[in-house]
Amino acid sequence: MTPETATIVGGVVSGILGGGLAVGGALWAVGRGIRNLEDAEIRRNRVSCVTNIYGLCPIFSSTPAKDPPRTEDVAAFSFEINRAKLLFAGNPSDK
């Protein structure tokens, strides 16, 4: 094999190897980034749900006859309770 041929073959092999590693690394980084983004979004929704439920707790005050809860607050509380079932249910594939 001549030096020119060896140089060409070495360049092709290194290009294929480097390109393959770059594509593999990019796919790994995107997959991991999406997974981390999804986990962060679920956590953000969980925190929002818990704080909304905590903020709506006064609808259960001990004096409902004097100051009845607003219909909007009861509806918002019902929405958050139903959302909590999904947010905190857990994924069956994790077990």
Biopython code that builds the backbone (N, CA, C, O; Angstrom):
import numpy as np
from Bio.PDB.StructureBuilder import StructureBuilder

atoms = [
    (1, "MET", "N", (0.859, -1.161, 0.000)),
    (1, "MET", "CA", (0.000, 0.000, 0.000)),
    (1, "MET", "C", (0.908, 1.228, 0.000)),
    (1, "MET", "O", (1.873, 1.322, 0.758)),
    (2, "THR", "N", (0.566, 2.136, -0.857)),
    (2, "THR", "CA", (1.365, 3.352, -0.965)),
    (2, "THR", "C", (0.988, 4.312, 0.158)),
    (2, "THR", "O", (-0.092, 4.200, 0.739)),
    (3, "PRO", "N", (1.853, 5.231, 0.454)),
    (3, "PRO", "CA", (1.547, 6.200, 1.510)),
    (3, "PRO", "C", (0.298, 7.037, 1.199)),
    (3, "PRO", "O", (-0.453, 7.404, 2.103)),
    (4, "GLU", "N", (0.089, 7.331, -0.079)),
    (4, "GLU", "CA", (-1.096, 8.114, -0.445)),
    (4, "GLU", "C", (-2.378, 7.324, -0.172)),
    (4, "GLU", "O", (-3.353, 7.873, 0.342)),
    (5, "THR", "N", (-2.371, 6.038, -0.519)),
    (5, "THR", "CA", (-3.539, 5.189, -0.287)),
    (5, "THR", "C", (-3.796, 5.032, 1.203)),
    (5, "THR", "O", (-4.942, 5.079, 1.651)),
    (6, "ALA", "N", (-2.724, 4.846, 1.972)),
    (6, "ALA", "CA", (-2.871, 4.711, 3.425)),
    (6, "ALA", "C", (-3.450, 5.989, 4.027)),
    (6, "ALA", "O", (-4.272, 5.931, 4.941)),
    (7, "THR", "N", (-3.025, 7.135, 3.518)),
    (7, "THR", "CA", (-3.552, 8.402, 4.011)),
    (7, "THR", "C", (-5.043, 8.538, 3.693)),
    (7, "THR", "O", (-5.831, 8.972, 4.533)),
    (8, "ILE", "N", (-5.413, 8.161, 2.470)),
    (8, "ILE", "CA", (-6.822, 8.247, 2.070)),
    (8, "ILE", "C", (-7.670, 7.294, 2.906)),
    (8, "ILE", "O", (-8.725, 7.683, 3.408)),
    (9, "VAL", "N", (-7.221, 6.054, 3.058)),
    (9, "VAL", "CA", (-7.968, 5.073, 3.848)),
    (9, "VAL", "C", (-8.067, 5.530, 5.304)),
    (9, "VAL", "O", (-9.128, 5.422, 5.918)),
    (10, "GLY", "N", (-6.969, 6.036, 5.851)),
    (10, "GLY", "CA", (-6.987, 6.534, 7.230)),
    (10, "GLY", "C", (-7.944, 7.695, 7.400)),
    (10, "GLY", "O", (-8.636, 7.783, 8.414)),
    (11, "GLY", "N", (-7.994, 8.592, 6.418)),
    (11, "GLY", "CA", (-8.914, 9.722, 6.472)),
    (11, "GLY", "C", (-10.368, 9.280, 6.410)),
    (11, "GLY", "O", (-11.215, 9.814, 7.126)),
    (12, "VAL", "N", (-10.660, 8.294, 5.544)),
    (12, "VAL", "CA", (-12.027, 7.797, 5.423)),
    (12, "VAL", "C", (-12.450, 7.096, 6.711)),
    (12, "VAL", "O", (-13.550, 7.325, 7.214)),
    (13, "VAL", "N", (-11.574, 6.241, 7.243)),
    (13, "VAL", "CA", (-11.899, 5.508, 8.474)),
    (13, "VAL", "C", (-12.095, 6.478, 9.636)),
    (13, "VAL", "O", (-13.048, 6.339, 10.403)),
    (14, "SER", "N", (-11.211, 7.450, 9.772)),
    (14, "SER", "CA", (-11.345, 8.396, 10.881)),
    (14, "SER", "C", (-12.588, 9.273, 10.700)),
    (14, "SER", "O", (-13.234, 9.637, 11.683)),
    (15, "GLY", "N", (-12.927, 9.613, 9.455)),
    (15, "GLY", "CA", (-14.137, 10.386, 9.207)),
    (15, "GLY", "C", (-15.396, 9.604, 9.570)),
    (15, "GLY", "O", (-16.313, 10.150, 10.185)),
    (16, "ILE", "N", (-15.442, 8.336, 9.195)),
    (16, "ILE", "CA", (-16.586, 7.492, 9.527)),
    (16, "ILE", "C", (-16.682, 7.301, 11.034)),
    (16, "ILE", "O", (-17.768, 7.409, 11.603)),
    (17, "LEU", "N", (-15.569, 7.020, 11.679)),
    (17, "LEU", "CA", (-15.561, 6.816, 13.127)),
    (17, "LEU", "C", (-15.947, 8.097, 13.867)),
    (17, "LEU", "O", (-16.777, 8.059, 14.775)),
    (18, "GLY", "N", (-15.361, 9.210, 13.493)),
    (18, "GLY", "CA", (-15.683, 10.483, 14.146)),
    (18, "GLY", "C", (-17.127, 10.901, 13.908)),
    (18, "GLY", "O", (-17.792, 11.384, 14.824)),
    (19, "GLY", "N", (-17.614, 10.720, 12.691)),
    (19, "GLY", "CA", (-19.000, 11.048, 12.385)),
    (19, "GLY", "C", (-19.970, 10.166, 13.143)),
    (19, "GLY", "O", (-20.991, 10.639, 13.644)),
    (20, "GLY", "N", (-19.652, 8.879, 13.228)),
    (20, "GLY", "CA", (-20.508, 7.956, 13.979)),
    (20, "GLY", "C", (-20.565, 8.316, 15.451)),
    (20, "GLY", "O", (-21.631, 8.281, 16.065)),
    (21, "LEU", "N", (-19.417, 8.661, 16.017)),
    (21, "LEU", "CA", (-19.398, 9.073, 17.428)),
    (21, "LEU", "C", (-20.163, 10.375, 17.637)),
    (21, "LEU", "O", (-20.841, 10.536, 18.652)),
    (22, "ALA", "N", (-20.063, 11.305, 16.688)),
    (22, "ALA", "CA", (-20.789, 12.573, 16.808)),
    (22, "ALA", "C", (-22.291, 12.350, 16.734)),
    (22, "ALA", "O", (-23.039, 12.939, 17.513)),
    (23, "VAL", "N", (-22.743, 11.512, 15.812)),
    (23, "VAL", "CA", (-24.170, 11.232, 15.686)),
    (23, "VAL", "C", (-24.676, 10.506, 16.924)),
    (23, "VAL", "O", (-25.735, 10.841, 17.454)),
    (24, "GLY", "N", (-23.923, 9.512, 17.387)),
    (24, "GLY", "CA", (-24.316, 8.778, 18.604)),
    (24, "GLY", "C", (-24.387, 9.691, 19.812)),
    (24, "GLY", "O", (-25.330, 9.603, 20.598)),
    (25, "GLY", "N", (-23.402, 10.567, 19.972)),
    (25, "GLY", "CA", (-23.402, 11.504, 21.091)),
    (25, "GLY", "C", (-24.551, 12.496, 21.016)),
    (25, "GLY", "O", (-25.142, 12.842, 22.038)),
    (26, "ALA", "N", (-24.868, 12.953, 19.821)),
    (26, "ALA", "CA", (-25.986, 13.892, 19.662)),
    (26, "ALA", "C", (-27.310, 13.215, 19.995)),
    (26, "ALA", "O", (-28.148, 13.803, 20.680)),
    (27, "LEU", "N", (-27.507, 11.997, 19.524)),
    (27, "LEU", "CA", (-28.741, 11.268, 19.838)),
    (27, "LEU", "C", (-28.863, 11.012, 21.337)),
    (27, "LEU", "O", (-29.950, 11.142, 21.899)),
    (28, "TRP", "N", (-27.768, 10.653, 21.985)),
    (28, "TRP", "CA", (-27.782, 10.413, 23.434)),
    (28, "TRP", "C", (-28.126, 11.700, 24.182)),
    (28, "TRP", "O", (-28.934, 11.689, 25.111)),
    (29, "ALA", "N", (-27.507, 12.809, 23.771)),
    (29, "ALA", "CA", (-27.750, 14.087, 24.459)),
    (29, "ALA", "C", (-29.191, 14.547, 24.280)),
    (29, "ALA", "O", (-29.798, 15.043, 25.229)),
    (30, "VAL", "N", (-29.743, 14.397, 23.096)),
    (30, "VAL", "CA", (-31.128, 14.814, 22.858)),
    (30, "VAL", "C", (-32.082, 13.935, 23.662)),
    (30, "VAL", "O", (-33.020, 14.440, 24.279)),
    (31, "GLY", "N", (-31.845, 12.619, 23.657)),
    (31, "GLY", "CA", (-32.706, 11.714, 24.428)),
    (31, "GLY", "C", (-32.675, 12.012, 25.911)),
    (31, "GLY", "O", (-33.711, 12.029, 26.575)),
    (32, "ARG", "N", (-31.492, 12.244, 26.423)),
    (32, "ARG", "CA", (-31.363, 12.549, 27.848)),
    (32, "ARG", "C", (-31.977, 13.913, 28.181)),
    (32, "ARG", "O", (-32.598, 14.084, 29.230)),
    (33, "GLY", "N", (-31.795, 14.874, 27.279)),
    (33, "GLY", "CA", (-32.366, 16.205, 27.500)),
    (33, "GLY", "C", (-33.878, 16.178, 27.520)),
    (33, "GLY", "O", (-34.500, 16.858, 28.336)),
    (34, "ILE", "N", (-34.485, 15.397, 26.626)),
    (34, "ILE", "CA", (-35.940, 15.296, 26.594)),
    (34, "ILE", "C", (-36.443, 14.622, 27.859)),
    (34, "ILE", "O", (-37.447, 15.045, 28.431)),
    (35, "ARG", "N", (-35.752, 13.573, 28.302)),
    (35, "ARG", "CA", (-36.158, 12.876, 29.521)),
    (35, "ARG", "C", (-36.059, 13.809, 30.725)),
    (35, "ARG", "O", (-36.963, 13.836, 31.560)),
    (36, "ASN", "N", (-34.971, 14.574, 30.824)),
    (36, "ASN", "CA", (-34.823, 15.514, 31.936)),
    (36, "ASN", "C", (-35.864, 16.627, 31.869)),
    (36, "ASN", "O", (-36.372, 17.062, 32.902)),
    (37, "LEU", "N", (-36.185, 17.090, 30.658)),
    (37, "LEU", "CA", (-37.192, 18.129, 30.494)),
    (37, "LEU", "C", (-38.560, 17.621, 30.926)),
    (37, "LEU", "O", (-39.313, 18.339, 31.583)),
    (38, "GLU", "N", (-38.881, 16.386, 30.559)),
    (38, "GLU", "CA", (-40.166, 15.811, 30.951)),
    (38, "GLU", "C", (-40.261, 15.669, 32.469)),
    (38, "GLU", "O", (-41.297, 15.985, 33.055)),
    (39, "ASP", "N", (-39.191, 15.198, 33.111)),
    (39, "ASP", "CA", (-39.190, 15.074, 34.570)),
    (39, "ASP", "C", (-39.345, 16.432, 35.244)),
    (39, "ASP", "O", (-40.067, 16.558, 36.234)),
    (40, "ALA", "N", (-38.673, 17.444, 34.713)),
    (40, "ALA", "CA", (-38.765, 18.788, 35.293)),
    (40, "ALA", "C", (-40.174, 19.360, 35.123)),
    (40, "ALA", "O", (-40.685, 20.028, 36.022)),
    (41, "GLU", "N", (-40.797, 19.101, 33.983)),
    (41, "GLU", "CA", (-42.148, 19.605, 33.750)),
    (41, "GLU", "C", (-43.166, 18.919, 34.669)),
    (41, "GLU", "O", (-44.073, 19.571, 35.186)),
    (42, "ILE", "N", (-43.018, 17.614, 34.871)),
    (42, "ILE", "CA", (-43.906, 16.897, 35.784)),
    (42, "ILE", "C", (-43.736, 17.433, 37.199)),
    (42, "ILE", "O", (-44.720, 17.637, 37.910)),
    (43, "ARG", "N", (-42.493, 17.661, 37.610)),
    (43, "ARG", "CA", (-42.252, 18.204, 38.957)),
    (43, "ARG", "C", (-42.861, 19.586, 39.102)),
    (43, "ARG", "O", (-43.439, 19.899, 40.143)),
    (44, "ARG", "N", (-42.741, 20.426, 38.066)),
    (44, "ARG", "CA", (-43.324, 21.770, 38.112)),
    (44, "ARG", "C", (-44.846, 21.688, 38.238)),
    (44, "ARG", "O", (-45.449, 22.442, 39.002)),
    (45, "ASN", "N", (-45.460, 20.781, 37.494)),
    (45, "ASN", "CA", (-46.914, 20.616, 37.589)),
    (45, "ASN", "C", (-47.338, 20.095, 38.952)),
    (45, "ASN", "O", (-48.379, 20.500, 39.470)),
    (46, "ARG", "N", (-46.554, 19.206, 39.539)),
    (46, "ARG", "CA", (-46.870, 18.691, 40.871)),
    (46, "ARG", "C", (-46.830, 19.804, 41.910)),
    (46, "ARG", "O", (-47.726, 19.915, 42.747)),
    (47, "VAL", "N", (-45.788, 20.625, 41.850)),
    (47, "VAL", "CA", (-45.661, 21.733, 42.806)),
    (47, "VAL", "C", (-46.816, 22.712, 42.627)),
    (47, "VAL", "O", (-47.383, 23.186, 43.612)),
    (48, "SER", "N", (-47.165, 23.017, 41.389)),
    (48, "SER", "CA", (-48.276, 23.918, 41.116)),
    (48, "SER", "C", (-49.585, 23.348, 41.656)),
    (48, "SER", "O", (-50.389, 24.079, 42.235)),
    (49, "CYS", "N", (-49.801, 22.058, 41.470)),
    (49, "CYS", "CA", (-51.034, 21.418, 41.941)),
    (49, "CYS", "C", (-51.130, 21.482, 43.469)),
    (49, "CYS", "O", (-52.180, 21.823, 44.014)),
    (50, "VAL", "N", (-50.046, 21.157, 44.147)),
    (50, "VAL", "CA", (-50.058, 21.155, 45.616)),
    (50, "VAL", "C", (-50.271, 22.562, 46.156)),
    (50, "VAL", "O", (-51.029, 22.743, 47.109)),
    (51, "THR", "N", (-49.622, 23.556, 45.574)),
    (51, "THR", "CA", (-49.799, 24.919, 46.066)),
    (51, "THR", "C", (-51.209, 25.429, 45.785)),
    (51, "THR", "O", (-51.772, 26.167, 46.594)),
    (52, "ASN", "N", (-51.782, 25.044, 44.652)),
    (52, "ASN", "CA", (-53.161, 25.447, 44.365)),
    (52, "ASN", "C", (-54.144, 24.800, 45.333)),
    (52, "ASN", "O", (-55.072, 25.458, 45.804)),
    (53, "ILE", "N", (-53.950, 23.523, 45.631)),
    (53, "ILE", "CA", (-54.827, 22.852, 46.596)),
    (53, "ILE", "C", (-54.704, 23.501, 47.965)),
    (53, "ILE", "O", (-55.707, 23.739, 48.638)),
    (54, "TYR", "N", (-53.473, 23.788, 48.375)),
    (54, "TYR", "CA", (-53.259, 24.436, 49.677)),
    (54, "TYR", "C", (-53.930, 25.814, 49.714)),
    (54, "TYR", "O", (-54.509, 26.200, 50.729)),
    (55, "GLY", "N", (-53.848, 26.546, 48.608)),
    (55, "GLY", "CA", (-54.465, 27.868, 48.553)),
    (55, "GLY", "C", (-55.982, 27.826, 48.556)),
    (55, "GLY", "O", (-56.634, 28.786, 48.969)),
    (56, "LEU", "N", (-56.548, 26.714, 48.094)),
    (56, "LEU", "CA", (-58.007, 26.587, 48.038)),
    (56, "LEU", "C", (-58.594, 25.939, 49.286)),
    (56, "LEU", "O", (-59.811, 25.772, 49.360)),
    (57, "CYS", "N", (-57.790, 25.573, 50.252)),
    (57, "CYS", "CA", (-58.284, 24.930, 51.482)),
    (57, "CYS", "C", (-59.272, 25.773, 52.275)),
    (57, "CYS", "O", (-60.119, 25.187, 52.949)),
    (58, "PRO", "N", (-59.231, 27.094, 52.248)),
    (58, "PRO", "CA", (-60.229, 27.867, 53.006)),
    (58, "PRO", "C", (-61.675, 27.608, 52.595)),
    (58, "PRO", "O", (-62.583, 28.040, 53.304)),
    (59, "ILE", "N", (-61.925, 26.928, 51.490)),
    (59, "ILE", "CA", (-63.312, 26.622, 51.150)),
    (59, "ILE", "C", (-63.911, 25.634, 52.137)),
    (59, "ILE", "O", (-65.126, 25.436, 52.152)),
    (60, "PHE", "N", (-63.074, 25.011, 52.963)),
    (60, "PHE", "CA", (-63.536, 24.087, 53.991)),
    (60, "PHE", "C", (-63.576, 24.733, 55.365)),
    (60, "PHE", "O", (-63.482, 24.040, 56.379)),
    (61, "SER", "N", (-63.715, 26.051, 55.411)),
    (61, "SER", "CA", (-63.700, 26.743, 56.703)),
    (61, "SER", "C", (-64.854, 26.285, 57.575)),
    (61, "SER", "O", (-65.811, 25.681, 57.090)),
    (62, "SER", "N", (-64.758, 26.573, 58.853)),
    (62, "SER", "CA", (-65.756, 26.087, 59.809)),
    (62, "SER", "C", (-67.035, 26.925, 59.814)),
    (62, "SER", "O", (-68.012, 26.550, 60.463)),
    (63, "THR", "N", (-67.043, 28.035, 59.112)),
    (63, "THR", "CA", (-68.239, 28.882, 59.093)),
    (63, "THR", "C", (-68.757, 29.041, 57.668)),
    (63, "THR", "O", (-68.731, 30.149, 57.133)),
    (64, "PRO", "N", (-69.226, 27.969, 57.042)),
    (64, "PRO", "CA", (-69.687, 28.101, 55.656)),
    (64, "PRO", "C", (-70.984, 28.876, 55.530)),
    (64, "PRO", "O", (-71.238, 29.464, 54.479)),
    (65, "ALA", "N", (-71.828, 28.899, 56.582)),
    (65, "ALA", "CA", (-73.102, 29.619, 56.485)),
    (65, "ALA", "C", (-72.870, 31.121, 56.409)),
    (65, "ALA", "O", (-73.580, 31.830, 55.696)),
    (66, "LYS", "N", (-71.872, 31.604, 57.145)),
    (66, "LYS", "CA", (-71.585, 33.034, 57.164)),
    (66, "LYS", "C", (-70.940, 33.489, 55.854)),
    (66, "LYS", "O", (-71.299, 34.535, 55.312)),
    (67, "ASP", "N", (-70.003, 32.714, 55.356)),
    (67, "ASP", "CA", (-69.263, 33.096, 54.152)),
    (67, "ASP", "C", (-69.107, 31.866, 53.260)),
    (67, "ASP", "O", (-68.061, 31.219, 53.297)),
    (68, "PRO", "N", (-70.110, 31.530, 52.467)),
    (68, "PRO", "CA", (-70.042, 30.310, 51.658)),
    (68, "PRO", "C", (-68.951, 30.412, 50.589)),
    (68, "PRO", "O", (-68.664, 31.502, 50.095)),
    (69, "PRO", "N", (-68.348, 29.282, 50.235)),
    (69, "PRO", "CA", (-67.289, 29.318, 49.216)),
    (69, "PRO", "C", (-67.856, 29.681, 47.845)),
    (69, "PRO", "O", (-68.992, 29.340, 47.513)),
    (70, "ARG", "N", (-67.054, 30.366, 47.074)),
    (70, "ARG", "CA", (-67.480, 30.722, 45.724)),
    (70, "ARG", "C", (-67.516, 29.477, 44.851)),
    (70, "ARG", "O", (-66.737, 28.547, 45.059)),
    (71, "THR", "N", (-68.398, 29.458, 43.895)),
    (71, "THR", "CA", (-68.529, 28.329, 42.972)),
    (71, "THR", "C", (-67.231, 28.122, 42.188)),
    (71, "THR", "O", (-66.847, 26.985, 41.914)),
    (72, "GLU", "N", (-66.565, 29.202, 41.832)),
    (72, "GLU", "CA", (-65.308, 29.112, 41.080)),
    (72, "GLU", "C", (-64.226, 28.409, 41.898)),
    (72, "GLU", "O", (-63.443, 27.622, 41.367)),
    (73, "ASP", "N", (-64.194, 28.710, 43.216)),
    (73, "ASP", "CA", (-63.190, 28.082, 44.072)),
    (73, "ASP", "C", (-63.452, 26.585, 44.230)),
    (73, "ASP", "O", (-62.514, 25.787, 44.228)),
    (74, "VAL", "N", (-64.706, 26.205, 44.364)),
    (74, "VAL", "CA", (-65.051, 24.783, 44.480)),
    (74, "VAL", "C", (-64.694, 24.059, 43.190)),
    (74, "VAL", "O", (-64.174, 22.943, 43.227)),
    (75, "ALA", "N", (-64.969, 24.686, 42.049)),
    (75, "ALA", "CA", (-64.631, 24.081, 40.757)),
    (75, "ALA", "C", (-63.119, 23.959, 40.592)),
    (75, "ALA", "O", (-62.628, 22.943, 40.100)),
    (76, "ALA", "N", (-62.373, 24.995, 41.003)),
    (76, "ALA", "CA", (-60.913, 24.945, 40.908)),
    (76, "ALA", "C", (-60.345, 23.855, 41.814)),
    (76, "ALA", "O", (-59.408, 23.153, 41.434)),
    (77, "PHE", "N", (-60.915, 23.717, 43.014)),
    (77, "PHE", "CA", (-60.450, 22.675, 43.928)),
    (77, "PHE", "C", (-60.723, 21.287, 43.340)),
    (77, "PHE", "O", (-59.868, 20.404, 43.410)),
    (78, "SER", "N", (-61.895, 21.097, 42.772)),
    (78, "SER", "CA", (-62.227, 19.811, 42.150)),
    (78, "SER", "C", (-61.280, 19.504, 40.996)),
    (78, "SER", "O", (-60.836, 18.368, 40.834)),
    (79, "PHE", "N", (-60.975, 20.518, 40.199)),
    (79, "PHE", "CA", (-60.039, 20.336, 39.089)),
    (79, "PHE", "C", (-58.666, 19.904, 39.601)),
    (79, "PHE", "O", (-58.068, 18.971, 39.066)),
    (80, "GLU", "N", (-58.165, 20.581, 40.636)),
    (80, "GLU", "CA", (-56.827, 20.269, 41.159)),
    (80, "GLU", "C", (-56.781, 18.877, 41.787)),
    (80, "GLU", "O", (-55.785, 18.171, 41.634)),
    (81, "ILE", "N", (-57.829, 18.475, 42.484)),
    (81, "ILE", "CA", (-57.865, 17.136, 43.077)),
    (81, "ILE", "C", (-57.824, 16.071, 41.974)),
    (81, "ILE", "O", (-57.110, 15.076, 42.092)),
    (82, "ASN", "N", (-58.587, 16.286, 40.913)),
    (82, "ASN", "CA", (-58.579, 15.328, 39.805)),
    (82, "ASN", "C", (-57.237, 15.319, 39.080)),
    (82, "ASN", "O", (-56.794, 14.267, 38.618)),
    (83, "ARG", "N", (-56.588, 16.471, 38.974)),
    (83, "ARG", "CA", (-55.278, 16.545, 38.344)),
    (83, "ARG", "C", (-54.223, 15.860, 39.207)),
    (83, "ARG", "O", (-53.282, 15.262, 38.685)),
    (84, "ALA", "N", (-54.379, 15.947, 40.519)),
    (84, "ALA", "CA", (-53.409, 15.328, 41.430)),
    (84, "ALA", "C", (-53.387, 13.810, 41.267)),
    (84, "ALA", "O", (-52.338, 13.181, 41.400)),
    (85, "LYS", "N", (-54.551, 13.225, 40.977)),
    (85, "LYS", "CA", (-54.596, 11.774, 40.779)),
    (85, "LYS", "C", (-53.667, 11.353, 39.655)),
    (85, "LYS", "O", (-52.994, 10.327, 39.762)),
    (86, "LEU", "N", (-53.620, 12.116, 38.597)),
    (86, "LEU", "CA", (-52.760, 11.776, 37.467)),
    (86, "LEU", "C", (-51.301, 12.124, 37.720)),
    (86, "LEU", "O", (-50.406, 11.363, 37.354)),
    (87, "LEU", "N", (-51.060, 13.266, 38.342)),
    (87, "LEU", "CA", (-49.683, 13.703, 38.552)),
    (87, "LEU", "C", (-48.929, 12.822, 39.546)),
    (87, "LEU", "O", (-47.725, 12.609, 39.402)),
    (88, "PHE", "N", (-49.636, 12.311, 40.555)),
    (88, "PHE", "CA", (-48.977, 11.538, 41.605)),
    (88, "PHE", "C", (-49.238, 10.035, 41.492)),
    (88, "PHE", "O", (-48.903, 9.280, 42.405)),
    (89, "ALA", "N", (-49.825, 9.601, 40.395)),
    (89, "ALA", "CA", (-50.189, 8.186, 40.250)),
    (89, "ALA", "C", (-48.953, 7.299, 40.092)),
    (89, "ALA", "O", (-48.970, 6.155, 40.547)),
    (90, "GLY", "N", (-47.920, 7.772, 39.486)),
    (90, "GLY", "CA", (-46.749, 6.940, 39.239)),
    (90, "GLY", "C", (-46.904, 6.185, 37.936)),
    (90, "GLY", "O", (-48.018, 5.962, 37.461)),
    (91, "ASN", "N", (-45.796, 5.799, 37.371)),
    (91, "ASN", "CA", (-45.786, 5.100, 36.102)),
    (91, "ASN", "C", (-45.634, 3.611, 36.346)),
    (91, "ASN", "O", (-44.663, 3.211, 36.988)),
    (92, "PRO", "N", (-46.552, 2.757, 35.862)),
    (92, "PRO", "CA", (-46.441, 1.320, 36.106)),
    (92, "PRO", "C", (-45.160, 0.711, 35.552)),
    (92, "PRO", "O", (-44.699, -0.316, 36.052)),
    (93, "SER", "N", (-44.578, 1.329, 34.526)),
    (93, "SER", "CA", (-43.337, 0.791, 33.970)),
    (93, "SER", "C", (-42.143, 1.062, 34.882)),
    (93, "SER", "O", (-41.096, 0.439, 34.709)),
    (94, "ASP", "N", (-42.271, 1.975, 35.848)),
    (94, "ASP", "CA", (-41.180, 2.279, 36.778)),
    (94, "ASP", "C", (-41.035, 1.201, 37.842)),
    (94, "ASP", "O", (-39.989, 1.117, 38.486)),
    (95, "LYS", "N", (-42.053, 0.379, 38.040)),
    (95, "LYS", "CA", (-42.039, -0.583, 39.133)),
    (95, "LYS", "C", (-41.443, -1.894, 38.728)),
    (95, "LYS", "O", (-41.360, -2.812, 39.544)),
]
sb = StructureBuilder()
sb.init_structure("model")
sb.init_model(0)
sb.init_chain("A")
sb.init_seg("    ")
for serial, (resi, resn, name, xyz) in enumerate(atoms, 1):
    if name == "N":
        sb.init_residue(resn, " ", resi, " ")
    sb.init_atom(name, np.array(xyz, "f"), 0.0, 1.0, " ", f" {name:<3s}", serial, name[0])
structure = sb.get_structure()
